Each structure stands twice: as C-alpha cells, then as structure tokens.
Amino acid sequence: MANEKQSGTMFNALTSGSKITGTIVADSDFRIDGLIEGDLHCTGKVVIGEEGRVKGTIECENAEILGYLDGKIACHQQLSLRSTGKIDGEVKTKTLIVEPGALFNGSCSMAGKQSAEAAPAAK
C-alpha cells in the first residue's frame, strides 16, 4: 500500500453535490468537488476542483485551488491558485503560484529557508 500512496493512486474525494460539516483527517491526497464546512487536515495534496467550496481551515502538504476557499490554509510546501480559483482569507505557505485571472483577497505569509529577518540588508 505504501507504493500506491507514493504513486498518487490512493486519494479521497468529495463529489459534486456532497456536503461535509465538521473535521476531516486524511492520510492521503484529497479532492473536493463538493462543499466542506469545517477543518481539513491532510498529509498529502488537497485539490479544490472548479465546483469545490471550502469554508474553514485547511492544513496540508501541497494544494491546488481551482474552486473557492473562504478561510485559512496552511500549506507546508506549494500552493497553486489556478485561474478559476478564489481565496478569501489567510494563506501560509512556502511557495505560492498565482495564475492570471485568479482572485486572492486576504493575507499571505511565506516561510522559506531564510526568514526576512535573517536575510542580509540591501546595499
């Protein structure tokens, strides 16, 4: 089973027309095409499809947003906001990719190998 998880063949999905209210914990990738109201803790990648909506908090390794997020997301590696995506809220990530046409209203903090405080001063 470990090989399946690494190859990306194992994932969870919430289909269009479905709604979950509460806290979700997932040990593999998670695709959302329905509505989640609550918190999602995922050790893999989270994909919010074009019809997907999340009102709440997401914590994950990587994320790709094609739908709508209203809340907070803590993405440990890379967050991709696609042209059809919209975020209203707070973003914490290492790498942020925003495609033309995407909408982002809120705040963003990024942490890399070197914090702004530790960076050398410009001359």
N, C-alpha and C positions, 0 to 999 in steps of 0.2 A: 503494500500500500504506500510506502514512503516514496517509491518511484512514481506512482500515479500523482501524488501531491506535487512533487517537484516538476513533473512534466506539464502540470496545469490541467490534467484531465478531471480532477476532482474539484467540484465547486458547488456552492449553494446558490439558489436562485429564488427570487420572489417575482412571480409573473405579473403581467399587467392585469389590473382588476383586483389584485390581492392587497390586503392591508394588515400590517402588524403593528400593535401598540405594546410597548414595553422594551425590555433589554434583550439584545441578541448577542450571543458569543459564538464566533465561528473560528474553527481551526484551519479553514481553507478559504480560497477565494469566494467572493460573494457578489452576485449580480442582482441589481434591484431594478425592476421594471414596474413595480407597484408602488405602494406608499408605506413608509416606515415612520411612525411617530414614537420616538424614544432614542435609545442608545444602541450603537453597533460597535462591538469590539471584535476586530478581525486580525488574525495573524498573517493574512495574505493580502491580496489585492481586492479593493472594492470598486465595482463599476456601477455607476448610476446611469442606466440607459436613458434614452431620449424621453420615454414616458415615465421614468422613475422620479420619485419625490421622497426627500428625507427631511423631516422636521425633528431635529435633535442633534445628537453628538456622535461623531464617528472617530474611532481610533483604528488605524490600520498601517500596513507597511507601505503600500502604494495605492493610488486612487486615480480613476479616470471618470470625469463627470461630463456626461452628455445631457443630463436632465437638470434637476433643481435640488439644491441643498439650502435649507434655512436653518442655520445653527452654527455648530463648531465642527472643525475637522482637524485632527492631529495626525499627520501623515509622516511617518518616520523617514521615508526616502523621497519618492517623487509623486507630485500631484499634477495631473494634466487636466486642464479645464478646456474642453473642446468647444468648437464654435457654436454649438447648440446649448451649451451649458450655462448655468447661472448659479452663483453663490451669493447669498445674503448672510453675512456672519463673519466668523473669525477663523483664520487659517493659520496653522503652524505646520511647516514642512521644511525639508532640507532643500528640495528643488521644486520650483513652480514653473509650469509651462502653460501659457495662456494663448489660445488661438484667436485670430481676428474674429470678431463677432460675438465672442463670449462676454458675459456680463459678470462683474465682480464688484459687489458693494460691501465694504467691511474693512477689516484689518488683516494684515498678514505679517507674521514674523518668521524669519528663516534662520536656521542654525546650520552652519557648515562646519568645516574642520577648524576654522578660526573665527572667533567672535569679533564683532566690530571693535570692542574694547581692546582686544589683543592685537589688532591689525596695526601695522606701522603707520605713523602720521604721514600725510602727503606733504611733499616739499614744495 
